[in-house]
Amino acid sequence: MSDKPMNKSRRDAVKMMMGGLAAVPLMNLVGMAAAQAEDLPHLDPATNETAKTLQYAEDGATSARPSDDQHCANCLQSGTATGDWLPCTLFPGYVVAAGGWCMSWVARPPA
């Protein structure tokens, strides 16, 4: 190693390359989540313990939700996915009904 200090522009370039390399796996995960959501099994509230605990219901109208405007399609946990069945961060490996509801519903912030 030399005793010369690293040039600031070279240091910035290395930081940018490392940041770019770190972002590649994240971009792949985001792209794969949407593609794989169609292949995931539907969450069964009768057999899934987490779903039972969170009182998940495929039909939000039959659930204990406090408001009719609360459903999986506008929940923060389902991200920005669209369709009849959505991936949910609370139930990895499954998709939830867009019209469903659970106790962990959180409003998605306005865009």
Contacts in CASP RR format, 6 or more apart in sequence:
PFRMAT RR
TARGET T0000
AUTHOR 0000-0000-0000
METHOD contacts of the structure
MODEL  1
MSDKPMNKSRRDAVKMMMGGLAAVPLMNLVGMAAAQAEDLPHLDPATNET
AKTLQYAEDGATSARPSDDQHCANCLQSGTATGDWLPCTLFPGYVVAAGG
WCMSWVARPPA
33 81 0 8 1.000
33 87 0 8 1.000
34 81 0 8 1.000
34 87 0 8 1.000
36 87 0 8 1.000
37 81 0 8 1.000
37 85 0 8 1.000
37 86 0 8 1.000
37 87 0 8 1.000
37 95 0 8 1.000
38 85 0 8 1.000
40 85 0 8 1.000
40 87 0 8 1.000
40 93 0 8 1.000
40 94 0 8 1.000
40 95 0 8 1.000
41 93 0 8 1.000
41 94 0 8 1.000
41 95 0 8 1.000
42 58 0 8 1.000
42 85 0 8 1.000
42 94 0 8 1.000
42 95 0 8 1.000
42 96 0 8 1.000
42 97 0 8 1.000
43 51 0 8 1.000
43 56 0 8 1.000
43 58 0 8 1.000
43 88 0 8 1.000
43 91 0 8 1.000
43 94 0 8 1.000
43 95 0 8 1.000
43 96 0 8 1.000
43 97 0 8 1.000
44 51 0 8 1.000
45 51 0 8 1.000
45 52 0 8 1.000
45 56 0 8 1.000
45 57 0 8 1.000
45 58 0 8 1.000
46 52 0 8 1.000
48 56 0 8 1.000
48 91 0 8 1.000
48 94 0 8 1.000
50 56 0 8 1.000
50 90 0 8 1.000
50 91 0 8 1.000
51 91 0 8 1.000
51 102 0 8 1.000
54 90 0 8 1.000
54 102 0 8 1.000
54 103 0 8 1.000
54 104 0 8 1.000
55 63 0 8 1.000
55 64 0 8 1.000
55 102 0 8 1.000
55 103 0 8 1.000
56 63 0 8 1.000
56 91 0 8 1.000
56 96 0 8 1.000
56 100 0 8 1.000
56 101 0 8 1.000
56 102 0 8 1.000
57 63 0 8 1.000
57 100 0 8 1.000
57 101 0 8 1.000
57 102 0 8 1.000
58 96 0 8 1.000
58 97 0 8 1.000
58 99 0 8 1.000
58 100 0 8 1.000
59 97 0 8 1.000
59 99 0 8 1.000
59 100 0 8 1.000
60 71 0 8 1.000
60 99 0 8 1.000
60 100 0 8 1.000
60 101 0 8 1.000
61 68 0 8 1.000
63 100 0 8 1.000
63 101 0 8 1.000
63 102 0 8 1.000
65 71 0 8 1.000
65 101 0 8 1.000
65 105 0 8 1.000
70 101 0 8 1.000
70 105 0 8 1.000
70 107 0 8 1.000
71 98 0 8 1.000
71 99 0 8 1.000
71 100 0 8 1.000
71 101 0 8 1.000
71 105 0 8 1.000
72 78 0 8 1.000
72 86 0 8 1.000
72 88 0 8 1.000
72 96 0 8 1.000
72 97 0 8 1.000
72 98 0 8 1.000
72 99 0 8 1.000
72 100 0 8 1.000
72 101 0 8 1.000
72 102 0 8 1.000
72 105 0 8 1.000
73 82 0 8 1.000
73 83 0 8 1.000
73 86 0 8 1.000
73 98 0 8 1.000
73 99 0 8 1.000
74 107 0 8 1.000
74 108 0 8 1.000
75 88 0 8 1.000
75 105 0 8 1.000
75 106 0 8 1.000
75 107 0 8 1.000
75 108 0 8 1.000
76 106 0 8 1.000
76 107 0 8 1.000
76 108 0 8 1.000
76 109 0 8 1.000
77 88 0 8 1.000
77 89 0 8 1.000
77 90 0 8 1.000
77 104 0 8 1.000
77 105 0 8 1.000
77 106 0 8 1.000
78 86 0 8 1.000
78 87 0 8 1.000
78 88 0 8 1.000
78 89 0 8 1.000
78 96 0 8 1.000
79 86 0 8 1.000
79 89 0 8 1.000
79 108 0 8 1.000
81 87 0 8 1.000
83 98 0 8 1.000
84 97 0 8 1.000
84 98 0 8 1.000
85 95 0 8 1.000
85 96 0 8 1.000
85 97 0 8 1.000
85 98 0 8 1.000
86 95 0 8 1.000
86 96 0 8 1.000
86 97 0 8 1.000
86 98 0 8 1.000
87 93 0 8 1.000
87 94 0 8 1.000
87 95 0 8 1.000
87 96 0 8 1.000
88 94 0 8 1.000
88 95 0 8 1.000
88 96 0 8 1.000
90 102 0 8 1.000
90 104 0 8 1.000
96 102 0 8 1.000
END
